[in-house]
Amino acid sequence: MSELVLGIDTGTAGTKGVLTTLDGSVVATSVRHHTMSLPRPSWAEVDAAAVWWGDFTAVARELMDRIGSHTLAGLCVSGVGPCLLVCDSDVEPVRPAILYGIDGRAEREIRDLTERLGADTVLERCGKALSTQAVGPKMLWMQRNEPREWARGTRWYNSHSYLSAKLTGAYVLDHHTASQCDPLYDIHAGSWAQDWLPDIVGHLEMPRLVHPHEVVGTVTAEASQATKIPVGTPVSAGTIDAWAEAHSVGVRHPGDLMLMYGSTLFFVQVLGTYRAHPKLWTTAGVEPGRRTIAAGMSTSGSLTRWLQDVTGGESFDTLVTEAEAVPAGSDGLLMLPYFAGERTPIFDPHARGVVAGLTLRHTRGHLFRAAYEGIAFGARQILDFLEDPDDPVRRIVAVGGGTKGGLWTQIVSDVTGREQQVPAQTIGACYGDALLSAVGLGLVPRDTDWAVVEKTVRPQAHTREIYDRLYASYTALYSATLHIVHDLADMQ
């Protein structure tokens, strides 16, 4: 009989769980798919009780049924973020959770807070400018637009801290996630920005700050009944999913960068020296003392799923095969992937998708390849912003469901001219959660790394000319269509 650790991650498109041994061997996995709610343009929400907690309990019960003769040493959770979930004293949500940067409802509040606090001061103190990614403006939006719900709230959560509270009763938040809840956290002091809190957080209690690997409590009898996880099982705090996933694939050292192919395309780079940029997000790292810089697009996998749905629902294998038969450049078809607005680098919730160059000769395969290429052009823009001569990107590790099949990663390498390492284990953030649990329990050394590189994707020289040409058009297309798509967004 051996000890296992459990990791569960609640992502944008689903919840994944894994049971592993202390050397990282996978014993069992479980997945539940879900969707977010898009009640209005630029809004993105989730019913936290039904989706986050409901999926968690289902995944946990399935994995506990498969634990066999092993024992569970502990668990850790991660999830999408930064989000805003306001709950009452019984940890019951007073409204659906408002999601991370893909939710753009708080434009006015972003402007108001930036003007009040000062753009330069926010960037210096928080490590990033206020944007749709920030939590503080969404708090102000809720106060202004839903005062009854706001008044009912007593505490606020992110996805994983809500799950930790449901499991243990603990009210905590990890330093990394806190550093994304702008402008509430002072990244240099490593603590809440106490002087800014009263006007933004109001009467809500602030969570205690911890590190992602720290054990914050144990599973209660009530939570055990819902999940089948034994009473008294230690629970580590966890963090935002992208950072848990970066940790799982060994992105730990200065110059390491994780490129996550998920519902959105997300980038996390470990910094050697502190820097901040108004187009990027500088945050606390997973490990104490580390700093990271990050960026994220608003759509990637969610765009390809949409294309799958609107073109007949064929399998992804079929669609990828059709896209592979299309030459690089999609026969002159170009797509801006701003179907849910955009985060990095334009930070425009009113941006919209554009497909340029369509003819009657173009097929479904062309559209699918053009989507991959458009997302890859966005990745190239972001990598240009991330690159710094004094702290360069030295290694890119590709993770996520989009690495399967190979076409998407090959297109990104061709467009960016950069190699990508693909690890053997790409289960996702839940694998990093399992490792964080083992570290937090002291069962493995803190520097334990379970990642093994399986293959390296290298750029193909013959595609460079066409992609350089299309990239120039891509960067011009947004400004050329800006006023038109903003007018259309207003109509929506």
N, C-alpha and C positions, 0 to 999 in steps of 0.2 A: 504494500500500500504506500503510495507516494503523495506528496503535497502538490496541489495545483493552485494556480491563480486565475482569476476571472477578470476579463476586461470587456466592457460594454460601451459602445459609442452610439450616440443618437445623432445622426447626420441629417442633412437636408432631405435626402430621398429615402432614407431607411435607417434602421437600427441593426447593428451588427454586434455579435458577441463571440468570444473565444475563450476556451479553457486551454491553458498551456501548462507544461511542466516548468520547472525552474531553470531549465536550459533552453527554453523557447520552443520546444517541440509542441506542435498543435495536437490536442486530444479531441476537441470537438468545436464546431462552429454553428452559429445560428444567425438567420437574417430575417427581418421583417421589413417589407417595403411600405412606405407611406408617402403622402404628398403634403405640401403646404397649401394654405389657403391664400388666394389672391383676390380679396374682396373688392379692391379698387385698383386702378393703375398706380404703380409705385408702392403699393402696400404688399407686405408678405407676413403672414401670421401662421401660428400653429396652436391648436387646442392642446395645451400642455398635458392636461390630465389624461385625455383620450389617447394622444399620440406618444408623447415622451414617456409618461409613466406607463401607459397601456402597453406600448411596445417593449419597454424595459422588462415589465413583469413577464410578458410572453417569452421573450428571449431567455431571461433568467430561468424560468421554469423548465424550458426545453433543455437547457444546458445542465441544470441540476439533475434532470431525469437521466442524463447520459454520463454522469460523473463516475458511475460504477463503484469500484472499491476504493477509489481515491478519496482524499480529504481536501476540503477547500481551505486554503490558508488565509485568503483575503481577496478583495476585489477593488477595482478602481473604475471610474466612469469618466467619459468625456462627452463633448457634444458641440453643436453649432454655437457660434457666438462671435462677437458679443451680442447678446439678446437682452430684452427687457421683459421680465415676467414679474408682475406685481401680485403678491398673494396676501391673504388675510392671516390671522394668527393661527389658523389651523392648516396652513400651507395649502390653502385652496385658492387657485387663481381667480382674480376678480375680473379678468378679461383674457382673451387669447394672448399668447406671447408675441411680442413684436420682434421680428427677426433682425439679423445683423445688417450689413451694408446693402443688401438687396432691397431692403425696405427704405423708401425715400420720402416718407410722409413729413418729416420734420425739417423741411427746407427753411421755413421762416425761423424756426428755433435755432438752427445752425447759424443763420445770419445774426440773430439777436445775441446769442452767446458769444460769437466771435467778436462782435462789435463791443460788447460789454467787457469782456475779459482781455481783448487785444489779441490779434492773430499771432504776432511774434511771441507774446507771452505764453499762449497756449502751446505753440510749437516747441518752445524752449522747455517748458515745464512738463508737458505730457509726451513729447516725442513725435507728435503728429498734429496736423491741422484737424479741425472739426469737419466731419463729413457725415455721410449717411451711415458710416460704420460706428459712429459715436452713440453712446447710451444717454448721456446727459440731455441732448436736445430732445430725445424721445420721451424722457421724463417730463420735460417742459411741455411737449405736445400733449401728453396725457393730462397734465394739470389743466391745460387750457381747454381741451376738447372733451374730456371725460372726467369732470371733477368729482362726480359721485363715485365712480370706480376708484379714482385715485384716493379719495377719502377713506374708502373701505380697506385699502392696503395698509399693511404694517411692515412688510419686508419685501425686498426685491431680489430676484434670482436670475442666473443664467441657466442654460439647459442642464448642465451637469451638476451645478450647485443645488438646483431644485431636486434632482434625483438623489443627491447625497442627503438632503434634508428629509425627503420621504423615507430614505433607508434608515437614517440614524437620529434625526431630529436636530442635527448640527446646523448652525447658520454660519457658513464660512464661504470664502471665495479665495481662489489661488491668486498669487501675485501676478502671474502672466495675464489671466483674464481681467483682473482689476486694471492692469496697465492698458487694456483696450477700452475700458469704460470711461472714455474721455468726456469731460475734463475732470473726472473725480479723483484721479490718482496721480501723484507726483512721482515720475519715474526716477528722478535723482534721489529723492528721499526714501523711496521704496515704501511709501505709506499713502493713506488717503490724504487728499488736499483739503485739509479741514476747513480752511478759510473760504473755500468755494462751495462747500457742501450745503449750507443752509438754504441758499437761494435756488438750488437745483433739486436736492433730494427732499427738502422739506422735513416732514414728520417721519419719513421712513427710517427705520433702524439700519445701520451699516453692518455688513458681515465682517467677521473676524478674518484677517488675512493669514494665509498659510501658503506653503509650497505644494506643488502638484503631487509629490510623492508622499506627503505627510498623512498619517492615519488621523482621521478627524472624528471617528466614532465607530460604533459597532451596530450591526443590524438589530433592529428592535423586533419584538414578538409580532407586532402588527405587520411590519414589512416582511418578516419571514413567512407569515401566512400567505401573503400576496405573491411572493417570489420563489418560495421553497429554499431560499438561501438560509442556512442555519442561523439561529439566534446567536448573537455575539461575534459574528464574523467581522473582522476589521475592514473598514472602508477608507481608502485613500481619497484625497480631495479631487484629483484629476484636473483637467484643463480643457481649453478649446481644442476641437478635434484635429485641426491642421498641425498644431504643435505637438500633440500626442503622437500623430503619425510621423512627423519629422523625427521625434525622439526614437520611434520604433525602427527607423531605417538608418540610424547612426549619424544623423545630421546634428552633430554636437560641437564641431570645432570651427574656428574662424575660417570663412571661405566656403563652408559647406552650404549648399542650397537645396531645399526640397521643392520640387515642382509637382503639385498634386492635381491629378486629372480626376475631378469629381463633378458634382453638379455645377460647381464653379471651378475655374482654374485659379490655383492659389500658390503663392510663393513665400517661402520662409528661408531667410539667410541668417546664419550665425555671424555676429559681428566680432571683429578683433578689436576695433576701437569704436567708441560711441559716435554716432552721427544721426542727424535727423534731416528729413527732406519733406517739403510740403505735399509732395505727391505720393509719399510712402508712409508706412506705419512702423515706428520704432517702439519696441515693447520690451518688457522683461522676458527672459527666456524661461525654459522649463526648469533648468537647473539653477540653483541659487548663484547669483553673481553674473550670469550670462545676460547678454542683450541680443535681440534679434531685430531684423528689419524685414518688413513683409509688404506684400501687395496682393490684390485679388481682383479678378474680373467678376462680372455679375452672372454671366451664363457661360457654360461650356457643355457639360453633360446634359444639363436641362434643355439646351438648344437642340442637341442631337436627338434627345427623346421626343421633343416637340416635332421635329422633322419626321421621325419615325411614325408618330401618330397621324400627322396630316397627310402623309404619303401612302397610307394604306396599312400601316401596322406590321410591315415585314420584319423579320428578325434582324438584329444587328449584324449577324454574320452575313446575311444577304446584302444588306446595305453597304457594309465594308467591302465586300467583294465587288459590288458595282462601282464603288468609289475608287477602288484600286485599278479598275480598268480605264479610268479617266486620267489623262496626262496631267502632270504638274501644271498648275495654273488654271485648271478646270475649263480649258478652252475659252479663256477670257471672261470667266464669271468671278465676281468679287463680292464678298459678303462682309458687312459690318455686323458683328454679333451682339449688338446692343438691344436685344429683344426684351430685356428687363432693366433698361437704363444701363449705366456703366459706372464701375468704381474706378480703379486705377487704369489709365492715368488721367482721364478727363473728369471724373467725379460729376457726372451729369445724369441725374435720375430721369430727365426728360429725353435723353437720347433714345433712339429707336433703331430697330434693325433695318438695314438697307441691303438690297440685292441688286447689284448693278451689272449690266451686260447681258441680261437674259435674252435668249433667242428661242425659236421653236426647235432648234437642234439640241438644246440642253435637256438632259434627262434627270431623273431622280438621283442617279449616281453623281452627276455634276453638282447638284445642290448639296449632297451630303459631303462631297470632297471640299466644296467651297466653304462649307461651315467649318470643317477641320482647318482649312487654310486661314480663314478669317480669325479664328481663335489663335492660331499660331502667329499671325501678324501681331495680334494683341500681346502675345507672350514676348515677341521680339521687342516691342515698345517698352514693356515693363523691365526686361532684362537690361535694356540700355539705361534705364533710370537706376536700377540696382547696382550697376557696375561702378566701382570707385577705384581709381589707380592706387590708393593707399590701403585699400581693403578689398581686393578683387574677389570675384566668384571663382573659386578654384575647382569645384566639383558640383555637378548637378545630379541629384538622385530623383528619378521619376517614380511616382507612386500613384495608386488609385485604380479604379476600374477601367479608366481610359487607356491604361498601359497594355491591356489585353489585346491580342490580335496584331499589334505592332504598327499599323498604318498611321495612327494619330501621332505616336511618339516619333515615327520616322519623318512625318511632315514637319513637326516642330523642330527637330534637329536640322532638317533641310532649310527651313525658313530662318532659323536663328544662327545657323552655322556652329552649333555647340553639341558636344557629346552629352549623352544622358546615361547614367547607370541605372539599371532596373534590378531591384533586389529580388531574391528568390521568393520571399514571403511578402505579399502585397495585400494582406487581409485588411489593413487599414489601421485607423486610430485605436481600435479595440486591442490590437496587438501591443501598441505602446502603452495602453492602460494596464495590461497584464504585467508588463515589465515594470511600470511605475509602482504597481502594487507589491511586486517582489522586492523592489528597492526599498519602499517605505516600510516593509516588514523586517528589513535587515536580513532577508534570506539570500540575497545576492549582493555583491559589491556595487556601489553607486555607479561605477564606470562600466558596468556590464553592457555589452552590445550584442544583440541577437542577429544583427543584419548580415546577410551574405549576398554579394553581388552576383546575379545570375547571368546578365548580359550587358553589353554596352551598345547603345544606338549611336551611330556616327553619321554625320551629314554626308549627303551624296553631292559631289561636285557638279554633276550635270544639271541639277535643278537650280543652281545658284542664280544664274542670270535672270531666269523668268521670275523667281521669287523676289529678287531685288527690284525688278521693274514693278511688280504688283505691290510690293511693300510701299513704294513711293506713292502709288495710287491710293492705297489703303489709308495712309496718313493724311492725304489730301481730301479723301471722301467725306470725312466727318465734318470738317469746316465748310465744305462745299454744299452740304445738305442740311447744315445745322438749323437754319431758320425754318426750312420746310418741315423737318421732323418735329421741331418744337411746336409749330402750328398744329400738326397732326396730333401730337401728344395732348395739347389743350383740348382738342375735339374729343379725345378719349375720356 
